[in-house]
């Protein structure tokens, strides 16, 4: 009964293990609060295309966040879930969540989530939103999520 899904589960598990290894190699973020820690986890998961897991990690801190931080977290969560929908053949759901998520992220200052490069995320997802709005699917791999560099 589960045999048809074995290959997909194996690929997902490999990506998860790669994300864990990437996260473990990343330098610690001294003084980071819960949102900062969650952001670091989210980057490793996002870049391994584990978008549902990004949602889970960020939702845990979104529940208690307030103001611009909460708005930014919800936007990033919505964008992640949009890519999850795309990966599972739901472009309609992806289109609406990507639009809503980008609107939320664009509505807050770029440093609302100090660890995440929100401006780069907006830039990287603009073409995706345009493609989906036009009824086409982008052919490239989903964009990366990046941390703000220490020198920024």
ZAKETI-64647 format. One record per residue (C-alpha): residue number from 1; residue in three letters; x, y, z. Coordinates in nm, 3 decimals, m for minus. Example, Ala and Ser with C-alpha at 12.3 -4.5 7.8 and 13.67 -1.06 7.14 Angstrom:
REM ZAKETI-64647
{rec 1 ALA {1.230 m0.450 0.780}}
{rec 2 SER {1.367 m0.106 0.714}}
This chain:
REM ZAKETI-64647
{rec 1 UNK {0.000 0.000 0.000}}
{rec 2 UNK {0.281 0.242 0.080}}
{rec 3 UNK {0.525 0.112 m0.181}}
{rec 4 UNK {0.425 0.370 m0.449}}
{rec 5 UNK {0.536 0.647 m0.212}}
{rec 6 UNK {0.866 0.494 m0.102}}
{rec 7 UNK {1.081 0.685 m0.351}}
{rec 8 UNK {0.921 1.018 m0.263}}
{rec 9 UNK {0.961 0.954 0.108}}
{rec 10 UNK {1.326 0.859 0.058}}
{rec 11 UNK {1.397 1.183 m0.132}}
{rec 12 UNK {1.220 1.387 0.136}}
{rec 13 UNK {1.422 1.213 0.409}}
{rec 14 UNK {1.748 1.280 0.223}}
{rec 15 UNK {1.660 1.650 0.196}}
{rec 16 UNK {1.573 1.659 0.566}}
{rec 17 UNK {1.906 1.503 0.662}}
{rec 18 UNK {2.089 1.752 0.438}}
{rec 19 UNK {1.902 2.040 0.603}}
{rec 20 UNK {1.999 1.913 0.949}}
{rec 21 UNK {2.364 1.887 0.844}}
{rec 22 UNK {2.355 2.239 0.696}}
{rec 23 UNK {2.198 2.377 1.011}}
{rec 24 UNK {2.456 2.208 1.233}}
{rec 25 UNK {2.743 2.353 1.025}}
{rec 26 UNK {2.602 2.706 1.043}}
{rec 27 UNK {2.761 2.934 1.301}}
{rec 28 UNK {2.555 2.988 1.613}}
{rec 29 UNK {2.364 3.311 1.631}}
{rec 30 UNK {2.476 3.458 1.963}}
{rec 31 UNK {2.202 3.640 2.146}}
{rec 32 UNK {1.934 3.527 1.902}}
{rec 33 UNK {1.586 3.508 2.045}}
{rec 34 UNK {1.327 3.243 1.961}}
{rec 35 UNK {1.240 3.414 1.631}}
{rec 36 UNK {1.610 3.432 1.539}}
{rec 37 UNK {1.662 3.065 1.616}}
{rec 38 UNK {1.349 2.970 1.421}}
{rec 39 UNK {1.469 3.183 1.129}}
{rec 40 UNK {1.800 2.997 1.117}}
{rec 41 UNK {1.617 2.662 1.120}}
{rec 42 UNK {1.378 2.787 0.851}}
{rec 43 UNK {1.663 2.884 0.617}}
{rec 44 UNK {1.815 2.535 0.632}}
{rec 45 UNK {1.477 2.374 0.571}}
{rec 46 UNK {1.374 2.617 0.295}}
{rec 47 UNK {1.694 2.568 0.099}}
{rec 48 UNK {1.638 2.191 0.116}}
{rec 49 UNK {1.288 2.256 m0.030}}
{rec 50 UNK {1.120 2.136 0.290}}
{rec 51 UNK {0.855 2.405 0.277}}
{rec 52 UNK {0.595 2.239 0.499}}
{rec 53 UNK {0.862 2.205 0.766}}
{rec 54 UNK {0.947 2.577 0.729}}
{rec 55 UNK {0.581 2.645 0.801}}
{rec 56 UNK {0.593 2.429 1.114}}
{rec 57 UNK {0.910 2.590 1.252}}
{rec 58 UNK {0.796 2.947 1.193}}
{rec 59 UNK {0.439 2.889 1.306}}
{rec 60 UNK {0.568 2.790 1.649}}
{rec 61 UNK {0.707 3.142 1.704}}
{rec 62 UNK {0.435 3.319 1.502}}
{rec 63 UNK {0.176 3.210 1.760}}
{rec 64 UNK {0.328 3.435 2.026}}
{rec 65 UNK {0.471 3.711 1.807}}
{rec 66 UNK {0.312 4.053 1.774}}
{rec 67 UNK {0.312 4.350 1.541}}
{rec 68 UNK {0.548 4.364 1.245}}
{rec 69 UNK {0.728 4.048 1.352}}
{rec 70 UNK {0.402 3.853 1.346}}
{rec 71 UNK {0.307 4.002 1.008}}
{rec 72 UNK {0.648 3.919 0.857}}
{rec 73 UNK {0.642 3.563 0.996}}
{rec 74 UNK {0.295 3.505 0.855}}
{rec 75 UNK {0.409 3.632 0.516}}
{rec 76 UNK {0.713 3.405 0.505}}
{rec 77 UNK {0.497 3.114 0.619}}
{rec 78 UNK {0.247 3.183 0.340}}
{rec 79 UNK {0.524 3.200 0.081}}
{rec 80 UNK {0.667 2.870 0.207}}
{rec 81 UNK {0.326 2.704 0.191}}
{rec 82 UNK {0.283 2.838 m0.164}}
{rec 83 UNK {0.596 2.648 m0.267}}
{rec 84 UNK {0.467 2.341 m0.082}}
{rec 85 UNK {0.145 2.365 m0.286}}
{rec 86 UNK {0.345 2.395 m0.608}}
{rec 87 UNK {0.547 2.086 m0.522}}
{rec 88 UNK {0.221 1.896 m0.474}}
{rec 89 UNK {0.046 2.008 m0.791}}
{rec 90 UNK {m0.175 2.287 m0.657}}
{rec 91 UNK {m0.085 2.600 m0.856}}
{rec 92 UNK {m0.414 2.773 m0.767}}
{rec 93 UNK {m0.343 2.748 m0.393}}
{rec 94 UNK {0.017 2.849 m0.456}}
{rec 95 UNK {m0.086 3.157 m0.653}}
{rec 96 UNK {m0.309 3.299 m0.380}}
{rec 97 UNK {m0.073 3.220 m0.092}}
{rec 98 UNK {0.229 3.358 m0.275}}
{rec 99 UNK {0.046 3.683 m0.348}}
{rec 100 UNK {m0.083 3.718 0.010}}
{rec 101 UNK {0.252 3.626 0.163}}
{rec 102 UNK {0.444 3.871 m0.053}}
{rec 103 UNK {0.195 4.146 0.034}}
{rec 104 UNK {0.246 4.081 0.406}}
{rec 105 UNK {0.625 4.080 0.378}}
{rec 106 UNK {0.618 4.397 0.166}}
{rec 107 UNK {0.402 4.570 0.428}}
{rec 108 UNK {0.669 4.555 0.700}}
{rec 109 UNK {1.016 4.707 0.726}}
{rec 110 UNK {1.295 4.493 0.583}}
{rec 111 UNK {1.434 4.433 0.931}}
{rec 112 UNK {1.108 4.303 1.081}}
{rec 113 UNK {1.279 3.962 1.097}}
{rec 114 UNK {1.640 4.071 1.154}}
{rec 115 UNK {1.789 3.732 1.066}}
{rec 116 UNK {1.613 3.696 0.729}}
{rec 117 UNK {1.681 3.889 0.410}}
{rec 118 UNK {1.319 3.984 0.340}}
{rec 119 UNK {1.408 4.221 0.054}}
{rec 120 UNK {1.590 3.940 m0.126}}
{rec 121 UNK {1.294 3.708 m0.069}}
{rec 122 UNK {1.058 3.962 m0.226}}
{rec 123 UNK {1.289 4.008 m0.523}}
{rec 124 UNK {1.338 3.635 m0.570}}
{rec 125 UNK {0.966 3.558 m0.560}}
{rec 126 UNK {0.842 3.841 m0.784}}
{rec 127 UNK {0.884 3.641 m1.106}}
{rec 128 UNK {0.715 3.341 m0.945}}
{rec 129 UNK {0.413 3.552 m0.855}}
{rec 130 UNK {0.396 3.697 m1.208}}
{rec 131 UNK {0.422 3.352 m1.368}}
{rec 132 UNK {0.151 3.204 m1.150}}
{rec 133 UNK {m0.074 3.507 m1.204}}
{rec 134 UNK {m0.030 3.454 m1.578}}
{rec 135 UNK {m0.122 3.088 m1.550}}
{rec 136 UNK {0.223 2.945 m1.612}}
{rec 137 UNK {0.461 2.759 m1.388}}
{rec 138 UNK {0.820 2.879 m1.353}}
{rec 139 UNK {1.069 2.617 m1.466}}
{rec 140 UNK {1.352 2.708 m1.233}}
{rec 141 UNK {1.409 2.575 m0.885}}
{rec 142 UNK {1.239 2.763 m0.600}}
{rec 143 UNK {1.439 3.063 m0.478}}
{rec 144 UNK {1.671 3.043 m0.181}}
{rec 145 UNK {1.595 3.199 0.154}}
{rec 146 UNK {1.896 3.379 0.294}}
{rec 147 UNK {2.010 3.506 0.627}}
{rec 148 UNK {2.110 3.869 0.656}}
{rec 149 UNK {2.488 3.878 0.645}}
{rec 150 UNK {2.668 3.983 0.960}}
{rec 151 UNK {2.824 4.276 0.773}}
{rec 152 UNK {2.484 4.413 0.661}}
